[in-house]
Amino acid sequence: MDEEYHTTDDHERLINQIKRKSGPDNEQLSKTLLASCVAALATFGFGYNMGFPSPVQHTIDTKSNKDHGLLTDEEFSWFNSLVCIGAICGSFIGSFTLDRFGRKNTILSTTFFFTVGWCLIASAQNPAMFFIGRIICGMGTGVSSLCVSVYISEIASSRYRGGLCSLQQLSVTIGVFAGFLVGTYAPWRWAAVFPIIVTVIMTVGMFFMPESPRFDLVKGKRQTALKNLQWLRGPMYDATSEIEEILDNLSKADDTKMSITEFTTPALYRPLMIGALAMVFQQFCGINAVIGYCNEIFKSASVNNSSIVSIIVSIVQIIFTLVACFMVDKAGRRVLLAVGGFSMFVVLFLMGVYYDITVFDNPPEHQIDIFGHRTVPVSEISWLAITCVIIFMIMFSIGWGPIPWMLMAELFPPKARDVAGALCNVVNWLSAFLIMKFFPQMKVALKDQGVFWFYAAFSLLSFLFALFIIPETKGKTLEEIEQYFNNNKK
C-alpha cells in the first residue's frame, strides 16, 4: 500500500516537473515586459531633457526674443549642456544606491530629481534657476540611464534580454519626440511641467513591480528572489533551476568588496574599456548635438518649417528604435553596431559635402553651382539635408543608440556592475557635455561642414571598433558573458 502511494506521488511529481521546466517554451514574457516598460519610463525624462531645448530656444534666449528672453546665446549653450554635468553626478549617486538600496528603489529615486528639476525650470525667473533646474534634472538622467539598464538586464532571460534592454532607448526617443512636440506647440513653462506627469505614472507603476531577483540573492533573500522570478517568468516556469544557476555563479565569485586595483585585471579592465569606448563613440557621432540643435541645423540648411521636420525626424527615431527591439536578438549586437557605424559615416560625410558646397560655391542669393553651367536655389535641394539626418537617426537608432547601454549592463560581473556601470556612464555624459557645450564653437572654428566631417570620422572608427573589438553577447546569459572574459584574459 505504501509502495503504491509513493509510486503515485513520484508519478505526480514527474508530471509537475514536465509541466514546469526551465525552458523558453514555458516562459511567459508578459510580466517581464510590463516590468521593463514601467522601469523604462524613468528614461523618458532623459529624452525629454535632450529634446526640450531646441524648440524653446527662440522663446527663452534674448537673441530671438529681445523683450521676454531670459538667456543669452552663451547662457543657452550652458542651459543645453549642464544636464550632462548633472548626469555625471547622478551616475555616482546611482552607483552608490544600486547595491545598497536596490535597483527598484534607485529607479524610484529619479522621481525626486525630475520633479524638483522641472519645477525649477517651469518657474525660472533668471539664468541661475534654469541652470540649477537643468543640473537636478541631469542627476535624474544620470541615475536612470545607469539603473534602468541594470534592472532590465537582470530581470530578463537571455532569450529576450536584448529586445527588452532596447526599451530604455525607445523610452528616450519617445521623450525626445515629446520634447520637440510639446516644446513647439505649448508655452515653454507648461512644456516644462509635462514630464512630471510621466514621472508620476512611472512612480506609481514601479511600486507594484518586483525587485531584481539577482539583487535579492546577493542580499541573501532566496525566497523573495524565487517569488519575484516566478512572477516574472510565469506559473509554468521552473524558476528554481534559474535561481540555482545564479546562486552557483555567485558562489564562485569573490564576495569581498571591490577595490580599484581589481580593475587592472584583464577580466575587468577589458569589459570596462569596451564599455567606456562604446559610450565615447555613441556621443562623438554627434547625436546629442543633432538633437539639441536640430532646429538650428535645419534652418542653416535652408529647410522650411524646421520645427515640423525636427518632429518628423524624432518620429522616425522612435520607429526604428522599436525595430531594433526586435532585431537585436536576431541579428546580434556587433552586426547592428557595424552597419550603423558605417552608415552614419556615409551620411555625415555627405552632410558635410552639402554644407561645403553651400558655403564655398554660393553666390550671395544662396544658390549652388551643380554642373558648372547652371544653378538652383538651396531650398530646392534641402531634401538632401533632411534625408541625411533621417538616415543618420535610423542608423543610430538600430545600433549605437540602444546597444551601448545594453553592453554596459551585460559586460560586467555583478560585483563590479555598479562601479563599472557608473564609470561608463560618466564617460558617456562627459562626452555628451563636450559635444553639446562646444557645438556652437565648433561651428565657428570648423564651419558646418568640418563639424559633420569630425562626427563622420568618429563614426568610421565606431564601425572598426564594432567589427574587431566588441564581443557578441547575443543569446548568452550574464553568467556566460562573465565566464567569457574570465577565460580570455589577454
PAVEX-880239 format. One record per residue (C-alpha): x, y, z; residue in three letters. Coordinates in steps of 0.02 Angstrom, whole numbers, padded with zeros to 5 digits, always signed. Example, Ala and Ser with C-alpha at 12.3 -4.5 7.8 and 13.67 -1.06 7.14 Angstrom:
% PAVEX-880239
+00615-00225+00390ALA +00684-00053+00357SER 
% end
This chain:
% PAVEX-880239
+00000+00000+00000MET +00141+00119+00047ASP +00234+00068-00110GLU +00083+00114-00216GLU +00068+00281-00126TYR +00249+00326-00159HIS +00235+00271-00340THR +00084+00383-00365THR +00173+00526-00277ASP +00326+00505-00387ASP +00215+00499-00540HIS +00131+00663-00493GLU +00299+00743-00457ARG +00362+00688-00628LEU +00209+00762-00713ILE +00237+00927-00622ASN +00420+00929-00674GLN +00369+00902-00854ILE +00240+01041-00844LYS +00358+01160-00756ARG +00527+01165-00839LYS +00659+01297-00861SER +00640+01311-01047GLY +00594+01453-01165PRO +00428+01370-01213ASP +00366+01385-01034ASN +00424+01562-01005GLU +00291+01697-01010GLN +00353+01864-01073LEU +00206+01974-01022SER +00254+02018-00844LYS +00439+02039-00882THR +00388+02154-01025LEU +00273+02251-00908LEU +00409+02275-00777ALA +00534+02326-00912SER +00414+02453-00987CYS +00374+02532-00818VAL +00559+02543-00774ALA +00600+02614-00946ALA +00480+02759-00912LEU +00615+02827-00796ALA +00720+02866-00951THR +00578+02964-01032PHE +00642+03114-00933GLY +00816+03079-01003PHE +00749+03100-01181GLY +00639+03249-01138TYR +00792+03335-01067ASN +00877+03314-01236MET +00729+03367-01344GLY +00662+03513-01242PHE +00795+03649-01275PRO +00788+03650-01466SER +00606+03704-01492PRO +00602+03828-01345VAL +00765+03915-01389GLN +00677+04053-01487HIS +00567+04096-01337THR +00694+04094-01196ILE +00851+04167-01274ASP +00873+04356-01289THR +00934+04347-01469LYS +00768+04279-01534SER +00656+04358-01401ASN +00728+04526-01351LYS +00579+04577-01243ASP +00549+04417-01143HIS +00705+04311-01170GLY +00800+04260-01014LEU +00960+04182-01083LEU +01098+04246-01196THR +01172+04132-01329ASP +01315+04085-01213GLU +01196+04054-01068GLU +01086+03947-01180PHE +01234+03837-01226SER +01260+03810-01039TRP +01074+03776-01017PHE +01084+03645-01154ASN +01239+03558-01086SER +01227+03572-00896LEU +01110+03422-00895VAL +01266+03319-00936CYS +01358+03385-00783ILE +01209+03338-00677GLY +01207+03166-00759ALA +01388+03138-00710ILE +01341+03173-00529CYS +01189+03061-00549GLY +01299+02919-00610SER +01394+02919-00445PHE +01232+02932-00347ILE +01160+02784-00442GLY +01318+02682-00416SER +01307+02713-00228PHE +01122+02669-00212THR +01110+02520-00333LEU +01193+02393-00219ASP +01138+02473-00055ARG +00954+02509-00083PHE +00917+02402-00235GLY +00879+02426-00418ARG +00695+02462-00390LYS +00721+02596-00257ASN +00857+02678-00360THR +00736+02693-00507ILE +00606+02767-00389LEU +00732+02897-00329SER +00730+02978-00502THR +00556+03044-00459THR +00632+03171-00338PHE +00761+03236-00462PHE +00645+03254-00611PHE +00503+03333-00510THR +00613+03462-00422VAL +00716+03499-00577GLY +00570+03529-00695TRP +00476+03633-00564CYS +00628+03748-00553LEU +00638+03764-00743ILE +00450+03795-00759ALA +00457+03936-00631SER +00627+04007-00684ALA +00646+04196-00674GLN +00834+04207-00704ASN +00977+04104-00778PRO +01025+04031-00608ALA +00856+03946-00589MET +00870+03874-00764PHE +01045+03808-00729PHE +01005+03730-00560ILE +00848+03651-00631GLY +00945+03575-00776ARG +01080+03507-00661ILE +00950+03424-00548ILE +00859+03352-00700CYS +01029+03292-00758GLY +01052+03199-00594MET +00891+03106-00627GLY +00951+03071-00803THR +01116+03001-00740GLY +01032+02889-00611VAL +00901+02825-00734SER +01024+02791-00876SER +01126+02681-00758LEU +00996+02589-00655CYS +00863+02553-00787VAL +00982+02455-00897SER +01046+02356-00747VAL +00869+02318-00686TYR +00804+02260-00855ILE +00958+02155-00894SER +00939+02065-00727GLU +00753+02027-00739ILE +00759+01973-00922ALA +00807+01800-00984SER +00946+01783-01112SER +00815+01746-01245ARG +00732+01917-01231TYR +00865+02023-01145ARG +00922+02119-01299GLY +00749+02172-01352GLY +00694+02217-01176LEU +00852+02318-01143CYS +00815+02415-01303SER +00657+02480-01218LEU +00768+02601-01121GLN +00823+02686-01282GLN +00645+02677-01351LEU +00584+02774-01199SER +00725+02900-01226VAL +00672+02928-01407THR +00489+02948-01357ILE +00549+03078-01231GLY +00645+03170-01367VAL +00490+03169-01478PHE +00382+03234-01335ALA +00510+03370-01300GLY +00506+03426-01482PHE +00316+03415-01496LEU +00264+03494-01330VAL +00404+03622-01338GLY +00347+03676-01511THR +00161+03696-01478TYR +00144+03733-01291ALA +00206+03885-01192PRO +00379+03840-01131TRP +00333+03845-00946ARG +00191+03720-00972TRP +00307+03616-01080ALA +00423+03604-00930ALA +00281+03535-00823VAL +00233+03394-00943PHE +00373+03268-00900PRO +00321+03273-00716ILE +00159+03185-00767ILE +00255+03040-00845VAL +00368+03033-00692THR +00216+03012-00578VAL +00148+02871-00689ILE +00317+02783-00679MET +00324+02803-00490THR +00151+02728-00462VAL +00185+02583-00580GLY +00357+02545-00508MET +00286+02521-00333PHE +00199+02364-00397PHE +00349+02292-00490MET +00469+02164-00410PRO +00649+02193-00361GLU +00783+02111-00468SER +00797+01927-00414PRO +00986+01937-00433ARG +00993+02082-00310PHE +00882+01984-00189ASP +01002+01836-00198LEU +01153+01947-00167VAL +01065+02008-00010LYS +01028+01828+00044GLY +00840+01838+00011LYS +00819+01672-00080ARG +00632+01652-00054GLN +00597+01831-00108THR +00706+01805-00261ALA +00614+01644-00305LEU +00445+01729-00283LYS +00495+01878-00391ASN +00571+01770-00528LEU +00417+01656-00531GLN +00307+01810-00550TRP +00414+01873-00694LEU +00427+01707-00788ARG +00250+01642-00759GLY +00174+01497-00658PRO +00227+01358-00777MET +00412+01403-00772TYR +00536+01313-00659ASP +00610+01466-00575ALA +00708+01356-00453THR +00829+01300-00589SER +00869+01478-00640GLU +00890+01529-00458ILE +01013+01385-00433GLU +01112+01438-00586GLU +01126+01617-00522ILE +01173+01556-00348LEU +01305+01441-00421ASP +01383+01587-00512ASN +01375+01699-00358LEU +01458+01564-00252SER +01607+01561-00371LYS +01627+01748-00360ALA +01736+01830-00230ASP +01618+01910-00103ASP +01745+02038-00040THR +01717+02220-00080LYS +01781+02291-00244MET +01947+02381-00243SER +02013+02494-00380ILE +02161+02378-00409THR +02044+02240-00469GLU +02010+02343-00625PHE +02190+02310-00677THR +02146+02126-00706THR +02100+02081-00886PRO +01935+02004-00832ALA +01878+02179-00778LEU +01979+02307-00875TYR +01937+02229-01044ARG +01748+02244-01024PRO +01772+02416-00943LEU +01874+02478-01092MET +01746+02408-01215ILE +01600+02485-01119GLY +01684+02655-01099ALA +01740+02667-01281LEU +01566+02616-01338ALA +01499+02766-01240MET +01628+02882-01319VAL +01580+02826-01494PHE +01394+02842-01454GLN +01417+03026-01412GLN +01554+03075-01534PHE +01447+03029-01683CYS +01361+03193-01632GLY +01189+03128-01587ILE +01155+03249-01443ASN +01216+03397-01544ALA +01099+03346-01686VAL +00953+03329-01563ILE +00994+03482-01456GLY +01018+03598-01606TYR +00903+03509-01729CYS +00801+03663-01775ASN +00957+03767-01796GLU +01039+03636-01908ILE +00888+03630-02023PHE +00874+03820-02028LYS +01058+03835-02077SER +01023+03709-02216ALA +00883+03823-02280SER +00748+03697-02231VAL +00574+03771-02218ASN +00468+03726-02065ASN +00619+03663-01968SER +00517+03630-01810SER +00398+03513-01901ILE +00542+03425-01987VAL +00625+03401-01816SER +00466+03319-01751ILE +00460+03204-01903ILE +00642+03155-01876VAL +00605+03110-01694SER +00458+03002-01751ILE +00575+02909-01869VAL +00694+02882-01723GLN +00554+02805-01619ILE +00500+02688-01759ILE +00675+02620-01791PHE +00718+02606-01607THR +00563+02495-01596LEU +00630+02396-01745VAL +00794+02375-01650ALA +00699+02295-01505CYS +00653+02152-01622PHE +00816+02146-01720MET +00947+02148-01584VAL +00919+01969-01525ASP +00911+01905-01704LYS +01048+02000-01797ALA +01161+02020-01646GLY +01246+02169-01565ARG +01404+02176-01671ARG +01314+02171-01839VAL +01196+02313-01794LEU +01338+02418-01723LEU +01447+02390-01876ALA +01308+02426-02002VAL +01251+02577-01902GLY +01427+02647-01883GLY +01471+02634-02068PHE +01303+02704-02125SER +01319+02852-02007MET +01493+02885-02077PHE +01423+02893-02255VAL +01276+03011-02217VAL +01378+03125-02103LEU +01511+03139-02238PHE +01376+03183-02366LEU +01304+03310-02246MET +01475+03391-02235GLY +01488+03393-02425VAL +01317+03477-02434TYR +01373+03615-02315TYR +01540+03630-02403ASP +01455+03665-02570ILE +01332+03789-02496THR +01467+03884-02402VAL +01604+03897-02534PHE +01514+03890-02702ASP +01366+04003-02661ASN +01332+04169-02743PRO +01250+04292-02622PRO +01073+04236-02664GLU +01110+04063-02593HIS +01125+03959-02749GLN +01234+03807-02783ILE +01336+03776-02938ASP +01292+03595-02975ILE +01356+03561-03151PHE +01465+03713-03180GLY +01341+03793-03301HIS +01179+03815-03204ARG +01124+03849-03026THR +00974+03800-02918VAL +00909+03876-02755PRO +00974+03792-02598VAL +00796+03765-02539SER +00765+03651-02689GLU +00895+03526-02629ILE +00863+03545-02443SER +00790+03370-02458TRP +00971+03309-02453LEU +00997+03381-02279ALA +00831+03308-02219ILE +00869+03139-02296THR +01043+03132-02219CYS +00980+03174-02045VAL +00837+03048-02058ILE +00954+02907-02115ILE +01076+02957-01978PHE +00937+02941-01849MET +00882+02772-01920ILE +01058+02700-01914MET +01091+02771-01740PHE +00925+02702-01677SER +00960+02522-01730ILE +01140+02518-01670GLY +01235+02648-01571TRP +01079+02715-01485GLY +01020+02564-01383PRO +01165+02442-01387ILE +01300+02534-01285PRO +01176+02545-01139TRP +01141+02361-01162MET +01327+02318-01160LEU +01351+02421-01002MET +01227+02306-00914ALA +01289+02144-00995GLU +01478+02152-00991LEU +01515+02170-00806PHE +01503+02039-00668PRO +01376+02077-00528PRO +01514+02127-00408LYS +01577+02265-00524ALA +01415+02312-00610ARG +01377+02467-00507ASP +01553+02540-00508VAL +01596+02494-00688ALA +01424+02549-00748GLY +01446+02717-00661ALA +01617+02742-00741LEU +01545+02706-00914CYS +01401+02824-00876ASN +01523+02961-00826VAL +01620+02937-00988VAL +01457+02948-01086ASN +01396+03108-01005TRP +01566+03192-01005LEU +01574+03156-01192SER +01396+03222-01214ALA +01441+03381-01119PHE +01591+03415-01230LEU +01487+03387-01388ILE +01337+03492-01333MET +01430+03634-01248LYS +01557+03662-01386PHE +01447+03629-01538PHE +01423+03817-01570PRO +01610+03848-01551GLN +01650+03701-01667MET +01536+03777-01799LYS +01637+03938-01790VAL +01807+03853-01791ALA +01774+03711-01914LEU +01623+03779-02008LYS +01468+03671-02028ASP +01550+03551-02149GLN +01700+03525-02035GLY +01589+03482-01887VAL +01498+03347-01985PHE +01660+03276-02054TRP +01725+03270-01875PHE +01574+03166-01825TYR +01594+03060-01982ALA +01773+03016-01934ALA +01717+02951-01764PHE +01575+02854-01846SER +01703+02767-01957LEU +01807+02724-01803LEU +01650+02657-01719SER +01625+02540-01868PHE +01801+02470-01848LEU +01780+02457-01659PHE +01620+02356-01679ALA +01696+02245-01811LEU +01857+02198-01721PHE +01839+02233-01534ILE +01662+02212-01467ILE +01616+02031-01421PRO +01447+01960-01472GLU +01333+01936-01321THR +01176+01882-01414LYS +01093+01731-01333GLY +01217+01721-01189LYS +01167+01728-01006THR +01251+01858-00896LEU +01346+01715-00814GLU +01410+01653-00983GLU +01470+01828-01030ILE +01564+01840-00866GLU +01644+01671-00900GLN +01697+01730-01073TYR +01803+01870-01002PHE +01872+01756-00866ASN +01928+01632-01000ASN +02002+01764-01116ASN +02123+01858-01005LYS +02234+01932-01139LYS 
% end
